[in-house]
Amino acid sequence: MHRLTIEQAVEGLRAGKFSSVELTRAIYDRIDQVEESVSAYIHLTREIAQNQAQEADRLIAQGEKKPLLGVPVALKDLICAQGTRTTCGSKILNDFVSPYDATVVRKLKEAGAVLIGKTNMDEFGMGSSTENSWHAISKNPWSLERTPGGSSGGSAVAVSANECIAALGSDTGGSIRQPASFCGITGLKPTYGRVSRFGLIAYASSLDQIGPMAKTVADTAILLNVICGKDPKDSTSADIAVPNFSQALRKDLKGMKVGLPREYFTTGLDPEVEESVRRSAKTLESLGMEIVEVSLPHLEYAVACYYIVACAEASANLSRYDGVKYGYRSEHSDTLMEMYSNTREEGFGKEVKRRILLGTFVLSSGYYDAYYLKGQKVRTLIKNDFENAFKQCDVIASPTAPAPAFKFNEKTGDPLQMYLSDIYTISANLAGIPGMSIPCGQSASGLPIGLQLMARQFDEETLLRVGHQYQQNTDHHLKSPPL
Amino acid sequence: MNEKFEIEKLVQLARLSLTEDEKNQLEGDLLSILGYIDKLETLDTSNIEPTSQALSLKNVFREDEPGEKAESCIELAPAHYKDHYEAPKII
């Protein structure tokens, strides 16, 4: 039962083939079986899940039809759910209990979802391998000696290893798409502003978005419909009509154009990944799409631009962790200033300190124009690249990551190499456009490979439609890890 | 000391307190990352407007109405006295 998709679970629950209590128990049984090997979760919410499942069964018996009624889902542990710990993968928030629900959590509850637990992540979303979590290192279910990617590594592992039916992650520079690619699942970063960030612990506020991580594109569409929409509690959430994403899936692809950006297929790209992505483009062509070559000339500047913008915003956002209002406080301090610096020294991990220092530098007096302002201008160039490319095509297809999942400690000694593993995903955050990773093949050693699809701002319909039609004609998304 | 920044000053601005080992390592990391970032200098951006957020967002106004009471949050503080935060002495 733990292998079910959202669609299958909802169908089975409505038809009375099983109850939500039984399905929830099956998920926890699966967690008890594999969690020790993969460490997807920071903590489980068994009691909440039990109550929600019982309530769902009561409503199902009354004929209630909500989109996720009785379906077990997981949350990345930087999304607040009232009464649960929300640690952000950090020591500094280890004992923090959310006093309120994030808007996406309120929406999940209204849709009838059952909360299974909070998933592991790189501290504050800063990382590409989940090795920066203070709690544990999550393992890739396809190869336990490799990372699941990050920062939403725990959510990707939980979906891939069937420890939940679906999950939410967040994506600032690729943190949904890259782990989705490494773990062989579907992950969507929506357009900036599509989903409310209220109750999402901030890393870089102009880039962060919450998004679905699921077993299929069809499930991704269901979850997106549940969580998106204008929210008065997030002034950056967009007041724009929300289409029925599930309905958009059914349309065929005839007459549409898929753009392959030539700069994404150069040095540094693993040959097996390139072959899988090019083969996927051929599949889309066989479904009626025309392949066109497009150019995104500023790709090579995206990582540099991202680390200026993201770290600047992070250094400001993380200044709130001062040991006064909430979270960890150092006990070894006589003065307020000592307490601030000792709390932050003891509470933050190395990567977080690295990014705070970098952000502090690029915002500091005398360097602002040379770095932060320059970064914002390059961001304009990257955004313009996409606007030009989308004059020639409806969707852009590329690799999600330059290579399949890497091994533990392979990149931890060299931060720059770690940053470059996000080179293909970062631009979508800078330009605010939606991006989705779907499984498109496997390496010779059996590791999943991800295809990234990107579309114009607020055109998730096209992404989901292309992704769904691709999955209707391929079986990469149906493969499960040997666990 | 490197030419780009004083690590001591940055650490102080960021309200951190690093050990000597950490300082040396992070200084090296930052230099390497900034060396990479310097590739942006090759781009002419003199006529380009900066982008601070990707959407054309407008300011949002609303009536200023009281929301949830502060008591629900004061309990989260590491130390508090009634409805006041407690902190070590300032001077």
Interface residues (C-beta under 8 A of the other chain):
Chain A: F96 V97 P99 Y100 Y192 G193 S206 P232 S235 T236 A238 H298 E300 Y301 V303 A304 C305 Y307 I308 S315 S319 D322 G323 V324 K325 Y326 G327 Y328 R329 S333 D334 T335 L336 M337 E338 M339 Y340 S341 N342 R344 E345 F348 K350 K353 R354 I356 L357 L358 T360 F361 S364 Y367 Y371 L373 K374 G375 Q376 K377 V378 R379 T380 L381 K383 P415 L416 Y419 L430 A431 G432 I433 Q457
Chain B: K4 F5 I7 L10 V11 L13 A14 R15 L16 S17 L18 E22 L26 D29 L30 S32 I33 L34 Y36 I37 K39 L40 E41 L43 T45 I48 E49 P50 T51 S52 Q53 A54 L55 L57 V60 R62 E68 S72 C73 L76 A77 P78 A79 Y85 A87 P88 K89 I90 I91
